[in-house]
Amino acid sequence: MKAIQRHTQYASGFIRGCKHCSGQPMSEIDLYLEDKRRALDSRQERVRQGKVSAVPLTARASVEGRSGVRRIGIRRHAIVSDSQPDFAGFDLGPSSPELQLGVLGSCLAHTILIQAALQDLPITSLEVEVAGTFDPRAGTEGFEDIPVHPRDLTYEVRLDSPAEPSTVQAFRARVEKACPILNLLRLPQSVSGRFTHTAPGHGADATLQETNP
């Protein structure tokens, strides 16, 4: 039934109540924003009722035997990460630094959709490109001062919308304030961890002390 309702919305093809574009054809993203707006309203109601709280997030990365491929498991989803052939990989998936850029781009895009639904901003098309620099020489002799992490991160949002430029500029500020991964990368974070060591044939785990850089 829900699929039939969505098909009916697509067939109508006109924006209803959009304050930025009177009577213009509705894009498929705008149609999705109607669904997102309803979901946001529902979540906000559940927040007011005390039915929403912080949720734990987990991801697990395991190594696939002889190939060295890293398989990332998140809920029921799997993502493959690999190195390129010149680094003993098979190029079966993006590297970890590349995945980080993709995660930032995805989070920015999703935050734009959320804010567009909240602000009633029409979107015809949306694409986010993230770029950065990673230097494999980092940490080797003579290159000790090169950071081991990706750096010089930049992003470009390509937004097609009939909204006024001043509206989009104010919209950008809301997006940057609300984007979880953008703020994760921009703000100092504390990351704690531990190594759990199992020696084959001994049966008992020797857990190293937690490290908290």
C-alpha positions as CSV (number, residue, x, y, z in Angstrom):
1,M,0.0,0.0,0.0
2,K,2.8,2.4,0.9
3,A,4.5,1.7,-2.5
4,I,1.1,2.6,-4.2
5,Q,0.9,5.8,-2.2
6,R,4.4,6.8,-3.3
7,H,3.7,6.1,-6.9
8,T,0.6,8.3,-6.7
9,Q,2.8,11.1,-5.3
10,Y,5.3,10.7,-8.2
11,A,2.4,10.9,-10.7
12,S,1.1,14.1,-9.3
13,G,4.5,15.7,-9.9
14,F,3.9,19.2,-8.4
15,I,5.1,20.9,-5.2
16,R,2.4,21.4,-2.7
17,G,3.1,24.2,-0.2
18,C,6.7,24.8,-1.0
19,K,7.6,28.4,0.0
20,H,10.5,28.7,-2.5
21,C,8.9,27.4,-5.7
22,S,5.2,27.9,-6.5
23,G,3.8,25.4,-8.9
24,Q,7.1,24.1,-10.3
25,P,7.4,20.4,-11.1
26,M,8.5,18.4,-8.0
27,S,11.8,16.5,-8.3
28,E,12.1,12.9,-7.0
29,I,14.3,14.3,-4.2
30,D,11.6,16.7,-3.2
31,L,9.2,13.8,-3.1
32,Y,11.6,11.9,-0.8
33,L,11.8,15.1,1.4
34,E,8.1,14.7,2.1
35,D,8.8,11.3,3.5
36,K,11.8,12.6,5.5
37,R,9.7,15.5,6.9
38,R,7.1,13.0,8.2
39,A,9.8,10.9,9.7
40,L,11.3,13.9,11.4
41,D,7.9,15.0,12.8
42,S,7.4,11.5,14.1
43,R,10.8,11.4,15.7
44,Q,10.3,14.8,17.3
45,E,7.0,13.6,18.8
46,R,8.7,10.6,20.2
47,V,11.4,12.8,21.7
48,R,8.8,14.9,23.4
49,Q,7.2,11.8,24.8
50,G,10.6,10.6,26.2
51,K,10.7,7.6,23.9
52,V,14.0,8.4,22.2
53,S,17.4,8.2,23.9
54,A,21.1,7.8,23.0
55,V,21.9,4.6,21.0
56,P,25.1,2.6,21.0
57,L,26.9,2.3,17.7
58,T,29.2,-0.6,16.8
59,A,31.2,-1.7,13.8
60,R,33.5,-4.7,13.5
61,A,36.4,-5.2,11.1
62,S,37.8,-8.7,10.4
63,V,40.6,-9.8,8.1
64,E,39.9,-12.3,5.3
65,G,42.7,-14.8,5.5
66,R,45.2,-15.0,2.7
67,S,43.9,-11.9,0.8
68,G,44.2,-9.5,3.7
69,V,40.9,-7.9,2.7
70,R,39.1,-6.2,5.6
71,R,35.4,-6.9,5.9
72,I,33.5,-4.3,7.9
73,G,30.3,-5.5,9.5
74,I,27.7,-2.9,10.7
75,R,24.4,-4.4,11.7
76,R,23.4,-6.6,8.8
77,H,25.6,-4.7,6.3
78,A,29.0,-5.6,4.9
79,I,31.6,-3.3,3.4
80,V,34.9,-4.5,1.9
81,S,38.0,-2.5,2.3
82,D,41.3,-3.3,0.5
83,S,44.6,-2.0,-0.6
84,Q,45.8,-1.5,-4.1
85,P,48.1,-4.1,-5.8
86,D,51.3,-2.1,-5.1
87,F,50.6,-2.6,-1.4
88,A,49.8,-6.3,-1.4
89,G,46.1,-5.8,-2.1
90,F,43.7,-6.7,-4.8
91,D,41.8,-3.4,-5.0
92,L,38.5,-5.1,-4.1
93,G,37.3,-2.1,-2.2
94,P,38.3,1.4,-1.1
95,S,41.0,2.0,1.4
96,S,40.2,3.1,5.0
97,P,41.2,6.8,4.2
98,E,39.0,6.7,1.1
99,L,36.1,5.3,3.1
100,Q,36.5,8.1,5.6
101,L,36.1,10.7,2.8
102,G,33.0,8.8,1.6
103,V,31.5,8.7,5.0
104,L,31.9,12.5,5.3
105,G,30.3,13.0,1.9
106,S,27.4,10.7,2.8
107,C,26.8,12.4,6.1
108,L,26.9,15.8,4.6
109,A,24.4,14.7,1.9
110,H,22.1,13.2,4.5
111,T,22.3,16.3,6.7
112,I,21.4,18.4,3.7
113,L,18.3,16.3,3.2
114,I,17.3,16.6,6.8
115,Q,17.8,20.3,6.9
116,A,16.0,20.7,3.5
117,A,13.0,18.8,4.9
118,L,13.0,21.0,8.0
119,Q,13.4,24.3,6.1
120,D,11.2,23.3,3.2
121,L,14.1,23.9,0.7
122,P,13.4,22.3,-2.7
123,I,16.2,20.2,-4.2
124,T,16.4,19.2,-7.9
125,S,19.7,17.3,-7.6
126,L,22.4,16.9,-5.0
127,E,26.0,15.6,-5.1
128,V,28.8,16.0,-2.5
129,E,32.5,15.5,-3.4
130,V,35.1,15.2,-0.7
131,A,38.9,15.3,-1.4
132,G,42.0,15.1,0.7
133,T,45.6,14.1,0.7
134,F,47.2,10.9,2.1
135,D,50.9,10.4,1.9
136,P,52.2,6.8,2.2
137,R,55.7,8.0,3.0
138,A,54.4,9.1,6.5
139,G,56.5,7.7,9.3
140,T,59.3,6.3,7.2
141,E,62.9,7.4,7.5
142,G,63.3,11.0,6.3
143,F,59.5,11.6,6.4
144,E,58.8,11.4,10.1
145,D,57.1,14.8,10.2
146,I,54.5,13.8,7.6
147,P,51.1,13.1,9.3
148,V,50.0,9.5,9.1
149,H,46.4,10.6,8.7
150,P,44.6,12.1,5.7
151,R,44.8,15.9,5.6
152,D,43.8,19.0,3.6
153,L,40.2,17.7,3.6
154,T,37.8,19.8,1.4
155,Y,34.2,19.2,0.3
156,E,32.1,20.6,-2.4
157,V,28.3,20.4,-2.4
158,R,26.7,20.6,-5.8
159,L,23.1,21.7,-5.1
160,D,20.6,22.4,-7.8
161,S,17.7,24.3,-6.2
162,P,15.4,27.2,-7.2
163,A,16.0,28.7,-3.8
164,E,17.6,32.2,-3.5
165,P,21.4,32.3,-3.0
166,S,20.9,34.1,0.4
167,T,18.7,31.2,1.5
168,V,21.2,28.6,0.4
169,Q,24.0,30.5,2.3
170,A,22.0,30.5,5.5
171,F,21.1,26.8,4.8
172,R,24.8,25.9,4.6
173,A,25.5,27.3,8.1
174,R,22.7,25.1,9.4
175,V,24.1,22.0,7.6
176,E,27.6,22.6,8.9
177,K,26.3,23.0,12.5
178,A,24.2,19.8,12.3
179,C,26.4,17.4,10.4
180,P,27.6,14.7,12.8
181,I,30.7,13.5,10.9
182,L,31.8,16.9,9.9
183,N,31.8,18.0,13.5
184,L,33.5,14.7,14.6
185,L,36.4,15.5,12.3
186,R,36.5,19.2,13.1
187,L,36.4,18.9,16.9
188,P,38.9,17.2,19.2
189,Q,37.9,13.7,20.2
190,S,38.9,11.3,22.9
191,V,39.3,7.7,21.6
192,S,40.0,4.9,24.1
193,G,41.0,1.4,23.2
194,R,42.5,-1.9,24.3
195,F,44.3,-4.9,22.8
196,T,43.0,-8.3,23.7
197,H,45.7,-10.9,23.2
198,T,45.0,-14.6,22.9
199,A,48.0,-16.8,22.7
200,P,47.3,-20.0,20.7
201,G,47.3,-23.1,22.9
202,H,47.1,-21.2,26.2
203,G,43.4,-20.7,26.3
204,A,43.5,-17.6,28.5
205,D,43.3,-14.0,27.3
206,A,46.0,-11.5,28.2
207,T,44.3,-8.1,28.0
208,L,46.6,-5.1,27.6
209,Q,45.9,-2.0,29.6
210,E,43.4,0.4,28.0
211,T,45.1,3.2,26.1
212,N,43.6,6.7,26.0
213,P,45.7,9.0,23.8
